[in-house]
Amino acid sequence: MIRRMLAGLVVLLVLMTGSGRIGVGAPAPGDTITVAMQSDATALDPHRTNDGPSFLVINQIFETLLVRTARGLEPRLALSWRPVGDRTWEFKLRRGVKFHDGTPFNAEAVRFSIDRFINPQSRARAYFVLSMVEGAKVIADDTVQITTRFPFAALLNHLTHPSTSVISPTAVGRFGADFVRNPVGTGPFKFDSWVARDRITMVRNDDYWGGPPQIARVIMRPIPEASTQIVELESGGVDLIFNMPADSVARLDRNPRVTVYKEPSFSANYIGFHMERAPFTDVRVRRAVGHAVRVAGLITFFLKDLATPANGPLSPVVFGANPDLPGYEYDLDRARALLAEAGVRPGLRPRLVIFESAEWRRIAQAIQASLQPLGFQVEVDVVEFGTWLSRLDRGEFEMYGMRWGTVTLDADYTLYSLFHSSQAPNPNYSRYKNPEVDRLLDEGRAIADQGRREQIYRRAQTLIVRDAPMIFLYYPLSTYAVRSGIQHTTAPFSWINLELRKATVQR
Amino acid sequence: MGRYLVQRLSLLVPVMLGVTLVAFITLHLAPGDPARVLLGELGQGASKEEIARLRSTLGLDAPLPVQYGRFVWRAAQGDLGRSLRTGAPVRDEVLARAPFTLVLTVASLGIALAIGIPAGVLSAAYRGRAVDHAAMLLALFGVSLPVFWLGLLLMLVFSLALGWLPASGFGTWKHLVLPAVTLGLASSALIARMTRSSLLEVLGQDYIRTARAKGLADRTVLLGHALRSALIPIVTVVGLQLGGLLGGAVLTETVFAWPGLGRLAVSAIYSRDTPLVQGTILFTAIAFVLINLAVDLLYALLDPRIRYD
């Protein structure tokens, strides 16, 4: 044990003496992009993780069958797809694609990945993404069929989730459990090395089917402190940072060496109610809260306009989002009238539980101030994330703050999870039950006609907003800042979807 | 001496049992379920069945005493288990981080001693004069400055404005400078104050008066006679600081994205990664006990009146 530590120490000291420069912090060579992430990845095996930083890296190394862009679903490893019966989809696969280890990508690799994903012995951490899949069948070398246990319309969208990336069967056989640290995919970058909590390095895949990327290396560095990330960006230690605190965006905007991007995201922020707890059992009280919160002010003053007001549970970029929902207008008189009608007297002290973050602290303060005129003394409980999850599960709250991302960009993902009665109390934390909504959500996931699905989801959202199991606050923008000279980076809908395929560097 | 060493080292066992037990109980008293945290990071819904499955895979469904018993039994055989979050062996994770923390600790302690002891000696020598006041005022600043703030300030000056040093991360010796100075300054303040008061106490003693009466130069009396006996409380403080630093300087490591034990421990606590928390705590506890032992042995070297037979 001592010997191993000493060996580590020697290596470290050698690295630190001048010649062993490993290119971190010092100006990166012209063809490298260094990206800061908030925490380290946990595993680079798409099936062994369910967190943002891991998916950010996985998205560079691996690919999914389909991707979702602003234009809708697009081919990635699958070229085309068609339904075969009501529970099966058939996919034609891209030919001539190879994994980084030379293994050919084909229908067998897809079948292997899907089987490993759903197999009880090797089930993925993000199993819920494909929990409806029964299995995959090889039809020909470039044709595969995926069958669900019941008709499930959103399957194609689920196959854009990074956890469903296709993995190299040979590499899994070779590395076994160590595949988490030896990821082999078909993506534009190949895994090179991982120094835990310091950096993950990837190099260009010269044989990439879409043509090799312009840049030679990508380095991802976990830097937990937002202020440190900003200093690193401004001093050139890193090239790209995500999700800057609202206060620093204006400053970065003024820095000529930095370009700030603000894009719509798939997320939404809510204040939910415990619908089995007084006074929020009464829909009039929930609506009153909706009318008492001035979301526009919150966005301008607290979020520095890095969000757009929400009128419902789904960000407009999500398939099935209803743009015509009325929402709750700021109207204190109306709120007071509703409370009087419900017979609620002043002096109530509902608990609002949020998880620790600068953004949520501010929102909670705004809610506290907004509800004071109604006679509510909101008690804000700021807890750490793990505790927050347990509190939600156990129902120890009257109100809760939550951010939710529709990762698959299909309405089913969010609406079914948060508002179907079968999902209470987790993740339907509001304990919302409406038989009509249940029926719509069951129907929406079962039929294939996208036009009809859209109508069904619009109707469901209208009912949900009317019942107000939550107050829908805003859709946060996804922000990232890049050193000038770096171009053609995109991060559609979320930072985890960072695309460096076409990125170029000029220093 | 040999017997004393064996006695002290055998104390390691109850200490280790004690700290791991306390850590284990505290982690389980805190709300939050590791399986839930592992599955729900994106705020998305894992079903109850999935959570239960993961709990049983991770062995979290066993009664607490059984879980602790298993941990002790394996630890006795040198196996600290696997991280719940990454699946990597805890021993490897801790040992891989330890050298980073060790380097940072040694560097910052070097800085602390290089600044703290001379400052303390000067203060004591010029007691009540401007030098003394200035040094002690600086020391007061040093103790009160949050490392968090100081770290960011140094970063703004030396990385952003001057561009001399990298702001964070690990790579060349240059990466070490800012975190080591940040940590070292805080410790140096404490060491300076301790040196001053300890030296002043010694300077008031009879044998110093005797030495002075013999006509020895002030300098010889101060550095040759007084400082040596004044070192005992200083060594104690340095030992405690060293022990604390070896556990990983959580804030400094976080601000400077230094991949050491402190950050490992914090992220382990956030993800309720019990085995990993146990591992880092165990490592820190062992380091603490060994350093205390070294400090006690140093006493005998510094003061011939102290013997351990």
Interface residues (C-beta under 8 A of the other chain):
Chain A: M1 R4 M5 G8 L9 V11 L12 L13 L15 M16 T17 G18 G20 R21 I22 G23 V24 G25 A26 S39 D40 T42 A43 R48 N50 D51 G52 R123 R125 A126 Y127 F128 S131 A177 V180 R181 V195 A196 R197 D198 R199 R221 P222 I223 P224 E225 S227 T228 V231 E232 E234 S235 G237 V383 E384 F385 G386 T387 L389 S390 R391 D393 M402 R403 W404 G405 V407 S417 Q423 N426 P427
Chain B: A30 P31 G32 D33 P34 R36 V37 L38 L39 G40 E41 L42 G43 Q44 G45 A46 S47 K48 E50 R53 G78 R85 T86 G87 A88 R91 E93 L95 A96 R97 A98 P99 F100 L102 V103 L152 M155 L156 S159 L160 G163 P166 A167 S168 G169 F170 G171 T172 W173 K174 H175 L176 T254 V255 F256 A257 P259 R263 L264 S267 Y270 S271 R272
